[in-house]
Amino acid sequence: MTTFLQDTYSVWWADLRILRHLWQRFLITSLMSPMLYLLAFGYGLGRWIEVEGTDYLKFLIPGIIALSALNTAYNGSGFKLNVDRLYNKSFDEMLMVPIRSFSLILGKSMVGVFRGLIVSVCFLVIGLAVSSMNVTPLFLLVLVASCFMFSFMGVLCALLAKTHVGMATFTSVVVMPMTFLGGTFFSINQVPGWLKGILYVLPLTHTSNCLRAEALGTDFPWLSFLGIAGFLVVFFCACLVALRRSSV
C-alpha cells in the first residue's frame, strides 16, 4: 500500500509542480466561464424565473459547480497527458519506469481532480455569497467522486487520441454538448421521456442531479449516485486497458 501511494504521488508530483507556478493564471481563467454563466443565465435570463418552485439562481449554481468540475478535471488531466504523449514524448519514458498501471493512471488523473476541486470549491464560495444552499458531507462526496470520474474520462481520451485534433474533436462532439444538455441550465424533468433517457447516459446529468438535490434539500437521487460510481469504475478500467495497449 505504501509503495502504491508513493508511486502515485511521484507521478502526480511533476504535474503539481507546474501548477504551483501557474496557479494564479489557472484560477482566473478557470473561473471565467462559470462567472459568465452565472451572470448571463442567473442574473440576465433567469432573474425572475422559477424552476420546480425554486428560484432559478439557486437552481443554477449547483449545475454550474457540476459543469466546473467537468471542464476543469477533464481538461486538467486530459490535455496535459495528450501533450506529454504526442508532443513532449515524456509519457513514453514513464512507461519504461517500474510503476504499476494503477499508480500511473491515478497519478495522471490526480492533477485533474485537484484542479477540479479547487475551481469547484472557489465557485461554491461565490455561490454561497449570492444565494443560500446546503453544503453537506454527501454534497462534497459527490463533488470529489465526480472530479475523479471526469478526470479519468480525460485520461482515457488522451490515451486513445492519436493526434491533438482527435482530442479536440472528442471535446467538441461529446464534452461540449454535455455542457448544455447535462442538466446544468434546466431541469431534466422538463424534457420529453425519450430525450430524458438519452440525457441520463451523460455523466454530467448524474452529477448535476446529485449536487442540486443535496444543495436544495430535496430527495437525493441514489440511482444517479450509483451512475457516478459506475462511470468512475468504467472509465478507470478503460484507462487501464488503453494504457496496457499503449505499452505493447
Sequence and secondary structure as in RCSB ss.txt:
>XXXX:A:sequence
MTTFLQDTYSVWWADLRILRHLWQRFLITSLMSPMLYLLAFGYGLGRWIEVEGTDYLKFLIPGIIALSALNTAYN
GSGFKLNVDRLYNKSFDEMLMVPIRSFSLILGKSMVGVFRGLIVSVCFLVIGLAVSSMNVTPLFLLVLVASCFMF
SFMGVLCALLAKTHVGMATFTSVVVMPMTFLGGTFFSINQVPGWLKGILYVLPLTHTSNCLRAEALGTDFPWLSF
LGIAGFLVVFFCACLVALRRSSV
>XXXX:A:secstr
 HHHHHHHHHHHHHHHHHHHHHHHHHHHHHHHHHHHHIIIIIIIISTT EETTEEHHHHHHHHHHHHHHHHHHHH
HHHHHHHHIIIII HHHHHHTSS  HHHHHHHHHHHHHHHHHHHHHHHHHHHHHHS     HHHHHHHHHHHHHH
HHHHHHHHHH SSHHHHHHHIIIIIHHHHHHSSSSS GGGS HHHHHHHTTSHHHHHHHHHHHHHHT    HHHH
HHHHHHHHHHHHHHHHHHHHHH 
